Amino acid sequence: MLAGTRDRAWHGTSRRSRQAQQDTDGLPITALGHHDPDSQTVTLVLDAATANIAIYAIAAHAQEREAHLREVQLHAQDLPEGSYGRRNRQAIADRETRITTRLRAIEHAYQTAIERDHVPTSLEATQGRRSSKRMTGQEMELE
């Protein structure tokens, strides 16, 4: 009995797997991962719907981390210079910054991949050129 349950879970034939596929109107879920121990990288392959959900969750988590970072930094200002509490808050802020940077890097890589795959129509290309000129002008005004 346990072997059958293990095999169903291992091969993706469990009730949860079937239910997850039903939730997406019959579209199969693609979520594959590969770990390369030599380069210490993990490669994920996701279908578009799953990737959108994952990126939404990553962006929401990054926002929460950024809010926590601001809160920690604000509280640290009230603590005496060189105190344990202030050093501790700085260590927390450093960790939150590193995590948020990684989360935002994932979000940026996803956006880059999506934009690279998007082939603009002639109308979008024309509008894109115009808006980029306006953005360049705005950046100049800010400098």
Rosetta blueprint (number, residue, H / E / L):
1 M L
2 L H
3 A H
4 G H
5 T H
6 R H
7 D H
8 R H
9 A H
10 W H
11 H H
12 G L
13 T L
14 S L
15 R H
16 R H
17 S H
18 R H
19 Q H
20 A H
21 Q H
22 Q H
23 D H
24 T L
25 D L
26 G L
27 L L
28 P L
29 I L
30 T L
31 A E
32 L E
33 G E
34 H E
35 H E
36 D E
37 P L
38 D L
39 S L
40 Q L
41 T E
42 V E
43 T E
44 L E
45 V E
46 L E
47 D L
48 A H
49 A H
50 T H
51 A H
52 N H
53 I H
54 A H
55 I H
56 Y H
57 A H
58 I H
59 A H
60 A H
61 H H
62 A H
63 Q H
64 E H
65 R H
66 E H
67 A H
68 H H
69 L H
70 R H
71 E H
72 V H
73 Q H
74 L H
75 H H
76 A H
77 Q L
78 D L
79 L L
80 P L
81 E L
82 G L
83 S L
84 Y H
85 G H
86 R H
87 R H
88 N H
89 R H
90 Q H
91 A H
92 I H
93 A H
94 D H
95 R H
96 E H
97 T H
98 R H
99 I H
100 T H
101 T H
102 R H
103 L H
104 R H
105 A H
106 I H
107 E H
108 H H
109 A H
110 Y H
111 Q H
112 T H
113 A H
114 I H
115 E H
116 R H
117 D H
118 H L
119 V L
120 P L
121 T L
122 S H
123 L H
124 E H
125 A H
126 T H
127 Q H
128 G H
129 R H
130 R H
131 S H
132 S H
133 K H
134 R H
135 M H
136 T H
137 G H
138 Q H
139 E H
140 M H
141 E H
142 L H
143 E L
